[in-house]
Each structure stands twice: as C-alpha cells, then as structure tokens.
C-alpha cells in the first residue's frame, strides 16, 4: 500500500465502520417457519363430533415438532415440545400428565422449529394481557410480519397461573346442538397453579385468524411445569422477573 493509499484508508475507515454499524439487523419476516392449523374447534362444533381427531404421529414424522391443542374427544390437553408429546387429562378426579405419541388431537396448532431468537422479557411485563401486548410489539421490532402467526417459547417462573384441561364426559351426545361453546365451558376443569418454574409454548395469531376461540384474543398458550406434573391451557398468569421469550426462526 502506498503512503497516499494508507492516508486515504485511514481517513475513510471511520466512516466505513460507522456506516456498517448504522445498518439495521436483517428482518426476520422471511425467516419465521410456517404455523400449521390442523382442524379447528369450529369445525368440530359444526360437525357435532370431536372423537375422530388428528393422528399426532403424522406430525412427528418431521423433526422438531411443536404443537398445542385439545385431545380427541375433548378428553384432555396436548403440548408437543420438540417432538415429545405431553398429554394432560383427568383420572379419578385429578389431573395427570403422561407422554404418549400415539394419541389423537381434536385440532392442533403446530410448527416445526430448529432455531429460536431469544429476547428478555421486561420485569414490568407481568400479566397475560401485558405479555400479549409486549409480544406483538417485540415481534414488530424484530422485523417479524405481524399479519401472520408466529411460534413462541417462554421460559419463566410464574407466581401464579390459572390453567384448564378439557374433560368432556364420556358418552356425551355429540349432536351439533350439544357440542357448542356452552358444552365446551362445562368441560373445562380448572387448575390453580402457585409459584413454579415453567416452560410455555404459544402461538401469536393475528385477530380473526385464530382457530382457538378461548383465552386471550391473539395468544394461545399451554404451560408445563418443569417438574412435569402439570400441563394445561393458560387462562391467566403472573410472571416472575427474569422471564425469557424465544421467537421461532428458520
């Protein structure tokens, strides 16, 4: 390098470095994996039946499966975490959790995810409503498209949580006039959870696109305690400080 070239480089280098630093991070909109909706509770209610369901094993043919939904027959809740199928149902009046890849689901919201982008949740975000608002804001800031669904994982301590597990009594008539929202409400078995470390799987879905008509307007979450003794659909919660959210990317 000549002396003149060296001087020119020395003068230009700070500007080049500043220019590189000023470039925004690449948008993640094209990196988010697809969210699949298999069936819906609306279809189940319109047909007046919820016993046929979807074979979970089919979803597991592709690695890194994540999914949530109710079990076929509305006899429990399902959480698939990286291919492991956690099932929660009531047995002898108590909620029990088992691992069973042979089950069928009434409907599923699912995705196949290999990579995640993690973001710390501000300590001021405590309630389910606050989490939902913050998730959409953060998704937009990350460059994720806000007109399509996204898969999220949450790792957090909860100071309290209200869950439910559907438990439609066996032999319930499945005529369309019976399998309605009122019947679904009657089938909900509540679980009040105290403080516990937990992992949550959820789907952010723009208003009007969700196949799940219960819970928060655009956030469908299932929670599993790290002890593995509780799994259920989240109706409400309060987060402890230090929570982390991961957004699915390709």
Buried (B, 14 or more C-beta within 10 A) or exposed (E): EEEEEEEEEEEEEEEEEEEEEEEEEEEBBEBBBEBBBBBBBEEBBEEBBBEEBBBBEEBBEEEBBBBBBBBBBBBBBBBBBEBEBBBBBBEEEEBBBBEBBEBBBBBBBBBBBEEBBEBEBEEEBBEBEBBBBBBBEBBEEBBBBEEBBBBBBBBBBBBBBBBBBBBBEEEBEBEEEEBEEEBBEEBBBEBEBEEBEBBBBBBBBBEEEBBBEBBBEBBBBBBBBEEEEBBBBBBBBBBBEEBEBBBBBE
